[in-house]
Amino acid sequence: MKKILAIVLGAALLTGALMLPTAATRVEQPTRGNRILLDVGDFAISTIVNIITALMPAPRTSRTHVTPDEFLPGHDWFLDEPAAGAQWHVGYARASLIPDGWFDDDGLWAGPERGIYVAGNIEFLDPKVPVDLLDDMAVRATAMDDGSGRGVVVFASVDAYALTAPNVRRIRRHVMDWAAANHVEVTSINVAAIHQHSVIDTLGMNASILGALFQNPVNAMFGWFGARGPFRHHGTDADFMAHFNRTTADTIIAAIENLEPGTLYYGYANAADLLYAKRRPYVFDEDMHRLRFVPDNPASRETWLANHHAHSTGLGAGPLTVTGDWGYYTERWVNEHADANFQVIIGATSAIARNFPEGTYIPYERVQNMINYGELVAERLNSISNEVEVAPLLNIRHVEYRIPITNPLHQLLFRTGMVETTTVRRNLIGVGVDIVTETAYMELGMDLAVVFGPGEICPAVLLGPSLPGYIAYSGRDFEFTPLAEMARNGRRTIMFGIINDHSGYYQLPNDSMHFVRFGNEEINQSSTFASERLLGAMEALIAGINCTRMPCGCA
C-alpha cells in the first residue's frame, strides 16, 4: 500500500512539476461523463495527498494570527489634495545581489558546491544548479516622499522568481531598524519580484521534491523545522538569503538617503504587440506605464519606474545560466540612451508571455531574443509622448487578509517546509490552513491609482470580465467588480504584481480547471478562493478610507 501511495503521489507531483513552465492550453466545458471522472480523480488525489500531509511530522500551526510589527499599514488618513507647499522628493539606488567570488572572471560558477539552485521550475529528482552568469541579478529601489510630512514610501524590485511575506518582512525589519536609529519616518516598504526564471532561487521550490518529502519531516520530528537541521532540504540557502536580505535593505536605505526634489510625470504607451495572453478570456493591460522623475538638479539623473506585464522566461525554465532576463537589457538601454535610472515592477502577469512584433524574433537564438525584447521594451518606454505632471500626492494603505488553501499539493509544500509562508490553522483538527497575505491600494496625484497583487494575478481580476457561464469551464457565471473599477474618483488604475508576497496564482473561479487536469495556473494556485478573497479585501480597504475633507468621493 505504501508503494502504491508513493507512486500515485509521485506521479501527481511529477505531472505538476512538468506543467509548471508550460503554456496553458485552451479548454472547454467537459461532458457530464468526463466531469464525473475528473471529480473522482480530484477527490482521489486530494484525499491521498491530504492523508500523507496529515501523517507527516510538522511544526504546530497556531489557530490565531498576530500581525507582526513588520506589517506596515500605511497612512491612517488619505489626503484629497496635495499638502500646502508640497513637492516630490525621489531617490534611487541599485546593487548586485550576487555575492563576491561566486562567478569567476569568465562568468563560470565558482560558488558553493551544494545548496544553491536556479529558480524557474519544480524538479522531481534533479534540481537546477547554476553553471554560468550572463549578466546580473540585481535589486533596484525607488523612494518617494510627497512632501506632506507623512513619511517615505519605498519600492524595491528584486531579480527573483518570487519572495514570500516572511522574507519580505525580514527585509523590512532591517530598514525599520535603520529608520528608527536615524529618526526617519518610513511609512511603507514594498518588495516586488520581477519573476525571472533564471536567477538564484529565493522561494524554495527548486530543490528536489523527493528530498523535501523524505528529509524535512525528520527535521520536524526533532524540532529542526525552519532551522539548519542536519537533513534540511530546501531550495534556498540560509547564507545567501541573509546576504540577499541585507543587500536589498541596504539598497532601500540608499534610495532614501538619495532623496532629492523634482517633478514627477506619468505617461503610457500601447504595448499590445509585445504581449501575448495564453489563457482565456485573453485580456491584459495593453499599456506599458512609466513614472518619470526629473530632479531639480540638472546634474542628477532622471529615474524611470516602469510597469510592464510579461513573464521573464527568456531562456525558458530549464537552463542553468543566471540572468536578469529582459529587464537587465531594458535597463542597459535606458542607462545608455536616456541617461536615466531604471526600475520595473511587473503587473497582472498570470499567463501573459512576451510577444515579438513581426521581424524581431530570431529562431533558435534565445539569448539574442531576450536582449532584443528588453531593448524593444526600452524603446517603447522612450516613445511615450502623452506625459502629464503628477501632483505631489501619495496615499497608501495596506491590509492583511486570508486565503483558505484548497490545493493539496500546496498544503504538502508548506507542511514540508519547501516554501515558507504565514499560515493559520482553520480548524481544531485536520490539515486545513489559511495563508495570511497582504495587499495595498495607492494613489499617486489626482488621477492615478495602483493596486497591489501578492502573486500572479489573472488580468481579468484587474480589468474584467469573467467568462459567461455557458463558456466558462465550470458552467457557472461569476459576477464581480474588477479591481480597476474600485479606485476612488475614477482614477486610472494599474497593478504592481508579485509584490510583498507570492501567495500563488489568482484565477477567476468559474474558469479554473479541475485540479486533476494539472493546468499550469491551477497547479500553481493555492486556492480556488484566491481571487474572491483579494477582491473582497481590496473592496473593504477602499471603502474604509478616510479623508481630511468631506465630501471627497470616499466609498
C-alpha positions as CSV (number, residue, x, y, z in Angstrom):
1,M,0.0,0.0,0.0
2,K,2.8,2.4,0.9
3,K,4.4,1.8,-2.5
4,I,1.1,2.5,-4.3
5,L,0.6,5.7,-2.4
6,A,4.2,6.7,-3.2
7,I,3.7,6.0,-6.9
8,V,0.4,8.0,-7.0
9,L,1.8,10.9,-5.1
10,G,5.0,10.9,-7.2
11,A,3.0,10.8,-10.4
12,A,0.9,13.8,-9.2
13,L,3.9,15.8,-8.1
14,L,5.9,14.9,-11.3
15,T,3.0,15.9,-13.6
16,G,2.6,19.2,-11.8
17,A,6.3,19.9,-11.9
18,L,6.4,19.2,-15.6
19,M,3.5,21.5,-16.2
20,L,5.0,24.5,-14.3
21,P,6.8,26.1,-17.2
22,T,4.4,25.2,-19.9
23,A,1.8,27.3,-21.6
24,A,-1.8,26.8,-20.6
25,T,-4.0,25.1,-23.3
26,R,-7.4,26.2,-24.4
27,V,-10.1,24.2,-22.5
28,E,-13.8,23.7,-23.0
29,Q,-16.5,22.6,-20.7
30,P,-16.2,18.8,-20.1
31,T,-19.0,16.5,-20.8
32,R,-21.1,15.2,-17.9
33,G,-19.2,11.8,-18.1
34,N,-15.8,13.5,-18.2
35,R,-16.8,15.7,-15.3
36,I,-17.6,12.7,-13.1
37,L,-14.3,11.2,-13.9
38,L,-12.5,14.4,-13.2
39,D,-14.3,14.8,-9.9
40,V,-13.4,11.3,-8.9
41,G,-9.7,12.0,-9.9
42,D,-9.7,15.2,-7.9
43,F,-11.1,13.5,-4.9
44,A,-8.7,10.6,-5.1
45,I,-5.5,12.7,-5.5
46,S,-6.6,15.2,-2.9
47,T,-7.5,12.5,-0.4
48,I,-4.2,10.7,-0.8
49,V,-2.1,13.9,-0.6
50,N,-4.1,15.1,2.4
51,I,-3.7,11.8,4.3
52,I,0.1,11.9,3.7
53,T,0.1,15.6,4.7
54,A,-1.8,14.8,7.9
55,L,0.6,12.0,8.8
56,M,3.7,13.9,8.1
57,P,5.5,15.5,11.1
58,A,5.3,19.2,11.1
59,P,5.5,22.2,13.5
60,R,2.4,23.2,15.3
61,T,0.4,25.8,13.4
62,S,-1.5,28.3,15.5
63,R,-5.2,29.0,15.1
64,T,-4.6,32.7,15.7
65,H,-2.6,35.3,13.8
66,V,-0.8,38.2,15.4
67,T,0.0,40.9,12.9
68,P,3.8,41.4,13.1
69,D,5.5,44.7,13.6
70,E,6.9,44.4,10.1
71,F,3.5,44.7,8.6
72,L,3.3,48.5,7.9
73,P,-0.4,49.6,7.4
74,G,0.5,52.8,5.5
75,H,-1.4,56.0,6.0
76,D,-4.1,56.4,8.7
77,W,-5.7,59.0,6.6
78,F,-5.7,60.0,2.9
79,L,-5.2,63.5,1.5
80,D,-7.7,64.5,-1.2
81,E,-5.3,67.2,-2.5
82,P,-1.5,68.0,-2.1
83,A,-0.4,69.5,1.2
84,A,0.4,73.2,1.2
85,G,3.9,73.8,-0.3
86,A,4.3,70.1,-1.2
87,Q,6.9,68.9,-3.7
88,W,8.1,65.4,-4.8
89,H,11.3,64.1,-3.4
90,V,12.5,60.8,-5.1
91,G,15.7,58.8,-4.5
92,Y,17.1,55.8,-6.4
93,A,19.7,53.1,-5.7
94,R,20.9,49.8,-7.3
95,A,23.1,46.9,-6.3
96,S,24.1,43.4,-7.4
97,L,22.7,40.6,-5.4
98,I,25.4,38.1,-6.3
99,P,28.0,37.5,-3.6
100,D,31.6,38.3,-4.5
101,G,33.5,35.4,-5.9
102,W,30.5,33.3,-6.9
103,F,31.4,33.6,-10.5
104,D,34.9,33.8,-11.9
105,D,36.2,36.3,-14.5
106,D,34.9,34.2,-17.3
107,G,31.4,34.1,-15.7
108,L,31.6,30.4,-14.7
109,W,30.3,29.2,-11.4
110,A,32.8,29.3,-8.6
111,G,30.4,29.4,-5.6
112,P,29.3,26.9,-3.0
113,E,29.3,23.3,-4.2
114,R,25.9,22.5,-2.7
115,G,22.7,24.1,-1.7
116,I,22.4,26.8,-4.4
117,Y,19.7,26.3,-7.0
118,V,18.4,28.2,-10.0
119,A,14.7,29.2,-9.9
120,G,12.2,28.6,-12.6
121,N,10.6,25.2,-12.4
122,I,10.0,22.5,-9.9
123,E,12.3,19.5,-10.1
124,F,11.3,16.0,-9.0
125,L,14.8,14.5,-8.7
126,D,17.5,16.7,-10.2
127,P,17.3,20.3,-9.2
128,K,18.8,23.1,-11.3
129,V,22.3,24.3,-10.1
130,P,24.0,27.4,-11.6
131,V,26.6,26.9,-14.3
132,D,27.4,30.4,-15.5
133,L,26.4,34.1,-15.4
134,L,25.2,36.0,-18.4
135,D,24.6,39.5,-16.9
136,D,23.5,40.2,-13.3
137,M,21.0,39.5,-10.6
138,A,20.2,42.9,-9.0
139,V,18.0,45.0,-6.7
140,R,16.7,48.4,-7.7
141,A,14.9,50.7,-5.3
142,T,13.0,54.0,-5.6
143,A,12.0,56.0,-2.6
144,M,9.2,58.6,-2.8
145,D,8.1,61.4,-0.5
146,D,5.2,63.7,-1.4
147,G,6.2,66.4,1.0
148,S,3.1,66.0,3.2
149,G,5.1,65.0,6.3
150,R,3.6,61.6,6.4
151,G,6.8,59.6,5.7
152,V,8.6,57.9,2.9
153,V,7.3,55.2,0.7
154,V,9.8,52.8,-0.9
155,F,9.6,50.3,-3.8
156,A,12.3,47.7,-4.3
157,S,12.4,45.4,-7.4
158,V,14.5,42.3,-7.0
159,D,15.6,40.0,-9.7
160,A,13.9,36.9,-8.2
161,Y,11.4,34.3,-9.2
162,A,9.4,35.2,-6.0
163,L,9.6,36.1,-2.4
164,T,7.1,35.2,0.3
165,A,5.8,37.5,3.0
166,P,8.1,36.2,5.9
167,N,11.2,37.1,3.9
168,V,9.8,40.5,2.8
169,R,9.3,41.2,6.5
170,R,12.9,40.4,7.3
171,I,14.0,43.0,4.7
172,R,11.6,45.5,6.2
173,R,13.0,44.8,9.7
174,H,16.5,45.8,8.6
175,V,15.1,49.1,7.1
176,M,12.9,49.8,10.1
177,D,15.8,49.4,12.5
178,W,17.9,51.8,10.4
179,A,15.0,54.3,10.2
180,A,14.4,54.2,14.0
181,A,18.1,54.7,14.7
182,N,18.3,57.7,12.2
183,H,14.9,59.2,13.1
184,V,13.5,58.7,9.5
185,E,9.8,58.1,9.1
186,V,9.2,55.3,6.6
187,T,5.5,54.6,6.1
188,S,5.6,51.8,3.5
189,I,8.3,49.3,2.4
190,N,7.5,47.2,-0.6
191,V,9.5,44.5,-2.3
192,A,8.4,43.2,-5.7
193,A,9.9,40.2,-7.5
194,I,10.4,40.5,-11.3
195,H,9.7,36.8,-11.7
196,Q,12.8,35.7,-13.5
197,H,13.0,32.0,-14.2
198,S,16.8,32.0,-14.4
199,V,18.2,33.5,-11.2
200,I,19.3,32.0,-7.8
201,D,16.3,30.6,-6.0
202,T,14.7,32.8,-3.3
203,L,11.4,31.0,-2.9
204,G,12.4,27.4,-2.0
205,M,10.6,25.3,-4.5
206,N,13.5,24.5,-6.7
207,A,15.2,21.8,-4.7
208,S,14.3,18.1,-5.2
209,I,10.8,17.4,-4.2
210,L,11.7,13.9,-3.1
211,G,14.4,15.3,-0.8
212,A,11.9,17.6,0.9
213,L,9.3,14.8,1.3
214,F,11.7,12.4,2.9
215,Q,14.2,14.6,4.7
216,N,12.3,17.6,6.0
217,P,9.9,15.5,8.2
218,V,12.9,14.3,10.1
219,N,13.7,17.9,10.8
220,A,10.2,18.5,12.1
221,M,10.4,15.3,14.3
222,F,13.4,16.6,16.1
223,G,12.5,20.2,16.2
224,W,14.8,21.3,13.4
225,F,12.0,22.6,11.2
226,G,12.8,26.1,9.8
227,A,16.4,25.9,11.0
228,R,19.6,24.4,9.6
229,G,18.9,20.8,10.7
230,P,21.4,18.2,9.5
231,F,18.9,16.9,7.0
232,R,17.4,20.2,6.0
233,H,16.3,20.2,2.3
234,H,15.2,23.5,0.8
235,G,15.6,25.4,-2.4
236,T,17.1,28.4,-0.7
237,D,20.4,28.7,1.1
238,A,20.4,30.5,4.5
239,D,23.7,32.3,4.0
240,F,22.7,33.5,0.5
241,M,19.3,34.7,1.8
242,A,20.9,36.6,4.6
243,H,23.1,38.3,2.0
244,F,20.1,38.9,-0.3
245,N,18.0,40.5,2.5
246,R,20.8,42.7,3.8
247,T,21.7,43.9,0.3
248,T,18.1,44.6,-0.6
249,A,17.6,46.5,2.7
250,D,20.8,48.5,2.2
251,T,19.7,49.4,-1.3
252,I,16.4,50.7,0.0
253,I,18.2,52.7,2.7
254,A,20.5,54.2,0.0
255,A,17.4,55.2,-2.1
256,I,16.0,57.0,1.0
257,E,19.4,58.7,1.6
258,N,19.4,59.8,-2.1
259,L,16.0,61.7,-1.9
260,E,16.1,64.9,-3.8
261,P,13.4,67.4,-5.0
262,G,12.0,67.4,-8.5
263,T,8.9,66.8,-10.7
264,L,7.1,63.6,-11.4
265,Y,5.4,62.7,-14.7
266,Y,3.2,59.8,-15.7
267,G,2.7,58.5,-19.2
268,Y,1.9,55.3,-21.1
269,A,2.3,53.7,-24.5
270,N,0.4,50.9,-26.1
271,A,2.3,47.6,-25.9
272,A,-0.2,45.1,-27.0
273,D,2.1,43.8,-29.7
274,L,4.7,43.0,-27.1
275,L,2.4,40.8,-25.0
276,Y,0.6,37.5,-25.6
277,A,-2.2,36.1,-23.5
278,K,-2.1,32.3,-23.3
279,R,-5.3,31.8,-21.5
280,R,-8.9,32.9,-21.9
281,P,-10.5,35.4,-21.5
282,Y,-7.4,36.6,-23.3
283,V,-7.4,40.1,-21.8
284,F,-4.5,42.0,-20.4
285,D,-3.4,45.6,-19.7
286,E,-2.3,46.7,-23.2
287,D,-0.4,49.7,-22.0
288,M,3.1,50.0,-20.7
289,H,3.3,52.6,-17.9
290,R,6.1,54.9,-16.8
291,L,6.6,57.2,-13.9
292,R,9.5,59.6,-14.8
293,F,11.1,61.7,-12.1
294,V,13.1,64.8,-13.2
295,P,15.3,66.2,-10.4
296,D,15.6,69.9,-9.9
297,N,19.4,69.5,-10.0
298,P,20.4,69.3,-13.7
299,A,23.4,67.2,-12.8
300,S,21.2,64.4,-11.4
301,R,19.9,61.6,-13.4
302,E,16.2,61.1,-14.2
303,T,14.6,58.0,-12.7
304,W,12.2,55.8,-14.7
305,L,9.8,53.5,-12.7
306,A,8.1,51.3,-15.3
307,N,5.2,48.9,-15.2
308,H,5.2,46.0,-17.7
309,H,3.5,42.7,-17.6
310,A,5.4,40.0,-19.5
311,H,6.9,36.9,-17.8
312,S,10.7,36.8,-17.7
313,T,11.3,33.5,-19.4
314,G,13.9,34.5,-22.0
315,L,15.9,31.3,-21.5
316,G,12.9,29.1,-20.7
317,A,12.6,27.4,-17.4
318,G,15.3,24.7,-17.8
319,P,18.7,26.4,-18.5
320,L,21.3,26.8,-15.7
321,T,22.5,30.2,-16.7
322,V,21.9,33.1,-14.3
323,T,20.4,36.1,-16.0
324,G,18.3,39.2,-15.1
325,D,16.4,38.5,-18.3
326,W,14.8,41.2,-20.5
327,G,14.7,43.7,-17.6
328,Y,18.5,43.9,-17.5
329,Y,18.7,44.8,-21.2
330,T,15.9,47.3,-20.8
331,E,17.9,48.9,-18.0
332,R,21.1,48.9,-20.1
333,W,19.3,50.7,-23.0
334,V,17.7,53.3,-20.7
335,N,21.1,53.9,-18.9
336,E,22.9,54.4,-22.2
337,H,20.4,56.1,-24.4
338,A,18.3,58.1,-22.0
339,D,20.9,58.6,-19.2
340,A,18.3,57.6,-16.7
341,N,18.0,55.2,-13.8
342,F,15.6,52.3,-14.4
343,Q,13.3,50.1,-12.4
344,V,10.4,47.9,-13.4
345,I,7.6,46.3,-11.5
346,I,5.5,43.7,-13.4
347,G,1.7,43.9,-13.5
348,A,-1.0,41.3,-13.7
349,T,1.1,38.7,-15.4
350,S,-0.7,35.3,-15.0
351,A,-0.4,33.5,-18.3
352,I,1.0,36.6,-20.0
353,A,4.0,35.9,-22.2
354,R,6.4,38.0,-24.3
355,N,5.4,38.6,-27.9
356,F,7.7,39.7,-30.7
357,P,6.5,42.1,-33.4
358,E,6.9,40.7,-36.9
359,G,10.6,40.6,-38.0
360,T,12.0,40.9,-34.5
361,Y,12.2,37.3,-33.4
362,I,15.2,35.2,-34.4
363,P,14.6,31.4,-34.4
364,Y,16.8,29.3,-32.1
365,E,18.5,32.4,-30.7
366,R,17.2,32.6,-27.1
367,V,19.8,34.9,-25.7
368,Q,19.6,37.4,-28.6
369,N,15.8,37.3,-28.5
370,M,15.9,38.1,-24.8
371,I,18.2,41.1,-25.4
372,N,16.1,42.2,-28.3
373,Y,12.9,42.1,-26.2
374,G,14.5,44.1,-23.4
375,E,15.5,46.8,-26.0
376,L,12.0,46.8,-27.5
377,V,10.6,47.5,-24.1
378,A,13.0,50.3,-23.5
379,E,12.3,51.9,-26.9
380,R,8.6,51.7,-26.3
381,L,9.1,53.4,-22.9
382,N,11.2,56.0,-24.6
383,S,8.5,56.7,-27.1
384,I,5.9,57.9,-24.5
385,S,4.7,61.3,-25.6
386,N,1.5,61.7,-23.5
387,E,3.0,62.6,-20.2
388,V,1.2,64.6,-17.6
389,E,2.6,66.0,-14.4
390,V,1.7,64.1,-11.2
391,A,0.7,66.4,-8.4
392,P,2.7,65.7,-5.2
393,L,0.3,63.4,-3.5
394,L,0.9,59.8,-2.4
395,N,-1.7,57.9,-0.4
396,I,-1.2,54.3,0.5
397,R,-2.8,51.7,2.8
398,H,-2.1,48.0,3.3
399,V,-4.3,45.3,4.7
400,E,-3.8,41.7,5.6
401,Y,-6.3,39.0,4.5
402,R,-6.6,35.2,4.5
403,I,-6.9,32.6,1.8
404,P,-8.0,29.1,2.6
405,I,-5.6,26.6,0.9
406,T,-7.6,24.2,-1.4
407,N,-4.7,22.9,-3.4
408,P,-3.5,19.7,-1.6
409,L,0.0,19.9,-3.2
410,H,0.4,23.4,-1.8
411,Q,-0.6,22.0,1.6
412,L,2.1,19.5,1.3
413,L,4.7,22.0,0.1
414,F,4.0,24.3,3.1
415,R,4.0,21.4,5.6
416,T,7.3,20.0,4.4
417,G,8.8,23.5,4.5
418,M,9.8,23.7,0.9
419,V,8.0,27.1,0.8
420,E,8.0,29.4,3.8
421,T,4.7,31.2,4.3
422,T,2.5,32.6,7.0
423,T,-0.3,30.1,7.7
424,V,-3.1,29.9,10.3
425,R,-4.9,26.6,11.2
426,R,-8.6,26.8,10.2
427,N,-10.0,24.1,12.5
428,L,-9.1,22.3,15.7
429,I,-8.4,19.1,13.8
430,G,-7.4,18.4,10.2
431,V,-4.9,19.8,7.8
432,G,-6.8,22.8,6.7
433,V,-4.9,26.1,6.9
434,D,-5.2,29.6,5.6
435,I,-2.4,31.7,4.1
436,V,-2.1,35.1,5.6
437,T,-1.0,37.6,2.9
438,E,-1.4,41.3,2.2
439,T,-2.4,43.8,-0.5
440,A,-2.4,47.5,-0.7
441,Y,-4.1,50.4,-2.5
442,M,-2.1,53.5,-3.5
443,E,-3.0,56.9,-5.1
444,L,-0.4,59.0,-7.0
445,G,-1.6,62.5,-7.8
446,M,-5.2,63.2,-8.6
447,D,-5.7,60.7,-11.4
448,L,-3.7,57.5,-10.9
449,A,-4.2,54.5,-8.6
450,V,-2.2,51.4,-8.0
451,V,-3.5,48.1,-6.6
452,F,-1.0,45.5,-5.3
453,G,-1.1,41.9,-6.3
454,P,0.6,39.4,-3.9
455,G,1.0,36.8,-6.5
456,E,0.5,36.1,-10.2
457,I,-2.9,37.8,-10.9
458,C,-5.1,36.9,-13.9
459,P,-5.5,40.2,-15.8
460,A,-9.3,39.7,-15.8
461,V,-9.3,40.1,-12.0
462,L,-7.9,43.6,-12.6
463,L,-9.8,44.5,-15.7
464,G,-12.7,42.1,-16.1
465,P,-14.7,40.5,-17.5
466,S,-15.2,36.9,-16.4
467,L,-16.4,34.4,-18.9
468,P,-20.1,33.8,-19.0
469,G,-21.3,30.5,-17.6
470,Y,-22.1,28.9,-21.0
471,I,-18.4,29.3,-22.0
472,A,-16.6,29.0,-18.6
473,Y,-15.1,25.7,-17.7
474,S,-17.3,25.3,-14.6
475,G,-20.5,26.2,-16.5
476,R,-21.2,29.0,-13.9
477,D,-21.3,32.8,-14.0
478,F,-19.0,34.8,-11.7
479,E,-20.2,38.4,-11.1
480,F,-17.7,40.8,-9.6
481,T,-16.3,44.3,-9.7
482,P,-12.8,44.3,-11.3
483,L,-10.1,45.9,-9.2
484,A,-9.6,48.7,-11.7
485,E,-13.2,49.8,-11.2
486,M,-12.8,50.1,-7.4
487,A,-10.4,53.1,-7.4
488,R,-11.7,56.3,-5.9
489,N,-12.9,59.2,-8.0
490,G,-12.5,57.2,-11.3
491,R,-8.7,57.1,-11.2
492,R,-6.9,55.2,-13.9
493,T,-5.7,52.0,-12.2
494,I,-2.6,49.9,-12.8
495,M,-1.3,46.9,-10.9
496,F,2.0,46.2,-9.2
497,G,2.3,42.4,-9.2
498,I,4.2,39.7,-7.1
499,I,4.7,42.4,-4.5
500,N,5.2,41.8,-0.8
501,D,4.3,38.1,-1.1
502,H,3.8,35.2,-3.6
503,S,0.6,33.5,-2.4
504,G,0.1,31.7,-5.7
505,Y,-1.8,32.3,-8.9
506,Y,-5.1,34.2,-8.8
507,Q,-7.6,32.8,-11.4
508,L,-11.2,33.6,-11.8
509,P,-13.0,30.8,-10.0
510,N,-15.6,29.9,-12.7
511,D,-12.9,29.1,-15.3
512,S,-10.5,27.2,-13.1
513,M,-9.9,23.7,-14.4
514,H,-10.2,20.6,-12.3
515,F,-7.1,20.0,-10.2
516,V,-6.6,16.6,-11.7
517,R,-6.1,18.1,-15.2
518,F,-3.0,20.0,-13.9
519,G,-3.4,23.2,-15.8
520,N,-0.3,25.4,-15.4
521,E,-2.3,28.1,-13.4
522,E,-4.3,25.5,-11.4
523,I,-1.2,23.7,-10.2
524,N,0.3,27.0,-9.0
525,Q,-2.9,28.3,-7.5
526,S,-3.0,27.8,-3.7
527,S,-6.7,28.3,-3.5
528,T,-9.8,28.5,-5.8
529,F,-10.9,31.3,-3.5
530,A,-7.8,33.4,-4.1
531,S,-9.3,36.0,-6.4
532,E,-12.5,36.3,-4.4
533,R,-10.5,37.0,-1.2
534,L,-8.3,39.6,-2.9
535,L,-11.3,41.3,-4.4
536,G,-13.1,41.4,-1.1
537,A,-10.0,42.7,0.8
538,M,-9.5,45.5,-1.7
539,E,-13.1,46.5,-1.7
540,A,-13.2,46.7,2.1
541,L,-9.9,48.5,2.2
542,I,-11.0,51.3,-0.2
543,A,-14.4,51.5,1.5
544,G,-12.7,52.2,4.8
545,I,-10.6,55.1,3.6
546,N,-11.0,58.4,5.5
547,C,-10.1,61.8,4.0
548,T,-9.2,65.1,5.6
549,R,-12.1,66.9,4.0
550,M,-15.6,65.8,3.1
551,P,-17.1,65.2,0.7
552,C,-14.1,63.7,-1.1
553,G,-15.5,60.8,-3.1
554,C,-14.9,58.2,-0.4
555,A,-16.7,54.9,-0.9
